[in-house]
Amino acid sequence: MIGKLSAAALTLLGVWLLCRGARCALLTPLRLGGHIRLSVLLRVDGEAPELKETVDTLAFLRWKGVLPGEIVLRDDGMDERTRLQAEKLAGEVRGVKLWKRETSSNS
């Protein structure tokens, strides 16, 4: 009984790994010319609890070579918690930059 359960669990794990690998393999990398640069701009305003998950997903695509460019987080009025998270991501995740909104002195 335990042997059958172990075999079933290993089979299920193998199918899961195969599907996960196929999903990544099916992603076609972007091919950019010598004078073309790619930036993914995320315009973030207010509260954005899903920011880390979004950046992690894009960073994974960048790491796999599918997304050959930088990830820019533009502060379009982030709340304080989101801004701190964006600053942390920009400092820790390779290829992520934070574009802070400039305030006008003529306001």
Backbone bond lengths (Angstrom), bond angles and torsions (degrees), N, CA, C in turn:
res aa  C-N    CA-C-N  psi(-1)  N-CA   C-N-CA  omega(-1)  CA-C   N-CA-C  phi
1 M - - - 1.445 - - 1.524 111.16 -
2 I 1.339 116.44 -47.30 1.457 120.48 -179.71 1.526 110.14 -66.42
3 G 1.320 116.34 -36.54 1.465 119.97 178.05 1.516 111.89 -62.65
4 K 1.337 117.18 -39.83 1.471 121.08 178.88 1.525 110.83 -67.87
5 L 1.348 116.17 -39.62 1.469 119.69 178.16 1.521 110.96 -65.83
6 S 1.313 116.93 -40.62 1.462 121.02 178.19 1.525 110.77 -63.99
7 A 1.324 116.25 -43.12 1.458 120.32 178.60 1.528 110.79 -63.85
8 A 1.326 116.76 -40.74 1.464 120.43 178.77 1.525 110.90 -65.74
9 A 1.334 116.19 -42.01 1.466 120.09 179.18 1.524 110.93 -64.36
10 L 1.325 116.94 -42.08 1.467 120.20 178.67 1.529 111.16 -66.26
11 T 1.316 116.96 -37.95 1.467 120.94 177.39 1.517 110.24 -64.48
12 L 1.316 116.42 -44.67 1.461 120.98 178.73 1.525 110.89 -62.52
13 L 1.312 117.12 -42.84 1.458 121.30 176.97 1.529 110.71 -62.26
14 G 1.302 117.27 -42.34 1.466 121.30 178.76 1.518 112.14 -62.63
15 V 1.325 116.90 -42.59 1.467 120.58 178.36 1.517 110.00 -64.87
16 W 1.329 117.33 -42.14 1.463 121.33 178.72 1.530 111.14 -61.35
17 L 1.320 116.95 -46.10 1.471 120.90 178.74 1.528 111.46 -64.15
18 L 1.309 116.89 -38.88 1.459 121.30 178.27 1.528 110.60 -63.31
19 C 1.320 116.79 -45.49 1.473 120.78 178.95 1.520 111.21 -64.54
20 R 1.301 116.73 -41.18 1.465 120.16 179.13 1.522 110.57 -64.90
21 G 1.310 117.34 -43.02 1.464 121.02 178.28 1.522 112.13 -66.12
22 A 1.322 117.00 -39.61 1.469 120.61 179.06 1.524 110.79 -65.32
23 R 1.322 116.23 -38.23 1.465 119.86 178.80 1.524 110.27 -60.15
24 C 1.324 117.34 -43.32 1.460 121.07 179.56 1.527 111.29 -70.84
25 A 1.317 116.40 -36.43 1.461 120.18 -178.34 1.519 111.88 -70.04
26 L 1.323 116.69 -28.37 1.453 120.01 -178.49 1.524 112.97 -78.28
27 L 1.320 117.50 -13.99 1.454 120.17 176.88 1.523 109.07 -72.15
28 T 1.307 116.98 125.54 1.456 121.47 -178.43 1.529 109.49 -92.25
29 P 1.336 117.73 123.34 1.464 119.92 179.15 1.528 111.35 -64.40
30 L 1.317 115.32 144.66 1.462 120.38 174.38 1.519 109.12 -73.22
31 R 1.303 116.85 140.15 1.461 121.43 177.06 1.524 107.74 -111.37
32 L 1.315 116.12 111.61 1.451 121.07 -178.90 1.521 109.94 -102.54
33 G 1.325 115.88 146.35 1.458 120.59 176.29 1.521 110.41 -74.03
34 G 1.302 116.21 173.78 1.457 121.77 -176.81 1.519 114.65 -63.56
35 H 1.306 118.30 -26.18 1.455 121.50 -177.87 1.530 112.41 -110.87
36 I 1.321 116.47 20.19 1.463 120.93 -179.39 1.523 108.55 -116.77
37 R 1.326 115.00 129.76 1.470 121.22 175.34 1.515 108.50 -119.22
38 L 1.287 116.14 144.65 1.456 121.42 -178.56 1.523 109.62 -113.39
39 S 1.322 115.65 134.01 1.457 122.12 172.51 1.523 107.48 -131.47
40 V 1.319 115.73 133.74 1.457 120.82 173.31 1.517 105.91 -98.56
41 L 1.320 116.78 117.12 1.448 122.32 -177.40 1.522 109.85 -100.49
42 L 1.320 115.39 119.18 1.464 121.25 175.11 1.524 106.94 -105.88
43 R 1.316 116.56 109.21 1.466 121.48 178.00 1.520 107.74 -87.41
44 V 1.319 115.60 113.93 1.458 120.76 -172.19 1.526 109.83 -116.65
45 D 1.330 115.86 126.37 1.456 119.49 175.04 1.518 109.34 -132.48
46 G 1.321 115.03 153.88 1.463 120.58 178.89 1.514 112.73 64.58
47 E 1.315 115.23 -145.79 1.462 122.05 -179.68 1.526 108.89 -89.26
48 A 1.336 116.91 131.40 1.461 121.19 -179.31 1.530 109.51 -136.93
49 P 1.340 117.79 78.26 1.462 120.17 -178.38 1.527 113.20 -65.22
50 E 1.341 117.68 -18.98 1.462 121.14 -179.28 1.531 112.82 -89.42
51 L 1.325 117.92 5.96 1.471 121.36 -175.85 1.526 111.69 -59.60
52 K 1.313 118.17 -47.78 1.473 120.39 -177.46 1.525 111.00 -61.01
53 E 1.318 117.42 -44.15 1.464 120.14 179.85 1.535 110.99 -63.11
54 T 1.311 116.79 -40.73 1.466 121.28 178.59 1.517 110.65 -63.26
55 V 1.327 116.87 -47.40 1.466 120.96 -179.90 1.523 110.53 -65.48
56 D 1.322 117.48 -41.46 1.467 120.14 178.63 1.528 111.43 -60.24
57 T 1.323 117.03 -40.39 1.468 121.05 178.88 1.519 110.65 -64.96
58 L 1.326 117.32 -46.60 1.471 120.44 178.47 1.525 111.21 -65.33
59 A 1.335 116.91 -38.72 1.469 120.43 178.15 1.530 110.66 -64.26
60 F 1.334 116.98 -35.67 1.459 120.54 176.68 1.529 110.42 -63.57
61 L 1.331 116.44 -44.68 1.470 119.80 177.69 1.525 110.77 -62.44
62 R 1.313 116.59 -37.70 1.473 120.80 177.19 1.531 110.07 -64.98
63 W 1.321 116.78 -44.35 1.462 121.97 -179.99 1.528 111.22 -63.31
64 K 1.340 117.40 -37.09 1.466 121.43 179.16 1.529 112.20 -75.61
65 G 1.334 117.96 -7.79 1.454 121.26 179.21 1.514 114.01 87.27
66 V 1.326 117.17 7.09 1.454 121.32 -179.16 1.526 110.57 -81.01
67 L 1.315 116.36 -31.41 1.460 122.65 -176.16 1.523 109.23 -120.79
68 P 1.333 117.75 88.09 1.470 120.58 -175.55 1.529 112.12 -84.72
69 G 1.283 116.95 72.39 1.455 119.55 -179.59 1.512 111.21 -166.85
70 E 1.317 114.20 -176.41 1.448 119.17 -179.13 1.532 110.43 -95.66
71 I 1.310 114.66 160.39 1.458 122.26 178.00 1.523 105.88 -113.56
72 V 1.315 116.17 119.46 1.454 121.10 -177.08 1.532 108.86 -110.94
73 L 1.326 114.95 125.05 1.460 121.17 176.02 1.522 107.18 -99.67
74 R 1.317 117.10 110.06 1.466 120.26 -178.90 1.525 109.55 -95.84
75 D 1.310 114.57 125.20 1.457 121.19 179.15 1.526 108.71 -79.94
76 D 1.309 115.82 101.48 1.466 121.68 176.99 1.527 110.14 -103.96
77 G 1.331 115.84 34.26 1.455 120.53 -179.25 1.516 112.37 107.16
78 M 1.330 116.85 40.07 1.462 121.37 178.33 1.525 109.90 -62.34
79 D 1.334 116.17 147.55 1.455 118.17 171.40 1.532 107.62 -74.80
80 E 1.312 116.00 170.83 1.469 120.84 -173.21 1.526 112.59 -60.22
81 R 1.328 117.70 -43.43 1.471 120.98 -179.26 1.532 110.87 -63.71
82 T 1.323 116.44 -43.30 1.469 120.55 179.70 1.524 110.50 -66.13
83 R 1.324 116.89 -40.29 1.475 120.52 179.03 1.527 110.48 -61.95
84 L 1.335 117.22 -43.23 1.467 120.43 178.14 1.528 110.78 -62.92
85 Q 1.326 116.18 -40.73 1.463 119.73 178.35 1.535 110.42 -65.31
86 A 1.332 117.39 -41.18 1.466 121.27 178.71 1.520 110.94 -63.53
87 E 1.322 117.27 -41.33 1.469 120.97 177.66 1.527 110.63 -63.01
88 K 1.330 116.27 -41.18 1.465 120.44 178.70 1.530 111.00 -64.37
89 L 1.343 116.66 -45.00 1.472 120.49 179.08 1.528 110.90 -62.09
90 A 1.332 116.71 -42.22 1.466 120.35 179.75 1.530 111.55 -63.78
91 G 1.318 116.03 -31.33 1.462 119.89 179.62 1.519 113.84 -82.01
92 E 1.336 116.86 -25.69 1.461 120.25 -173.40 1.523 115.02 -105.80
93 V 1.315 117.88 -28.81 1.468 120.44 -174.01 1.525 109.10 -101.67
94 R 1.312 115.49 122.69 1.464 121.30 -178.76 1.536 110.60 -61.54
95 G 1.328 115.90 133.39 1.453 120.98 176.97 1.517 114.55 86.42
96 V 1.348 117.57 4.00 1.462 121.40 179.18 1.527 108.56 -105.82
97 K 1.333 115.15 129.94 1.464 121.10 179.37 1.518 109.06 -126.01
98 L 1.324 115.35 150.95 1.454 120.96 177.15 1.518 108.56 -109.01
99 W 1.320 116.28 126.28 1.459 123.48 178.15 1.517 105.88 -106.40
100 K 1.320 114.89 102.38 1.460 119.71 -177.66 1.515 109.91 -79.88
101 R 1.310 114.89 137.97 1.455 121.43 179.54 1.527 108.66 -68.44
102 E 1.316 114.68 133.03 1.458 120.09 177.73 1.517 108.81 -87.45
103 T 1.317 115.45 138.72 1.456 118.83 177.69 1.513 109.23 -99.80
104 S 1.299 116.04 140.81 1.459 121.53 -179.04 1.518 110.61 -81.05
105 S 1.329 116.84 136.78 1.454 120.66 179.48 1.531 110.71 -82.59
106 N 1.337 118.08 -5.86 1.450 122.39 -179.69 1.528 112.35 -93.65
107 S 1.313 117.83 10.74 1.473 121.13 -175.38 1.510 111.59 -70.44
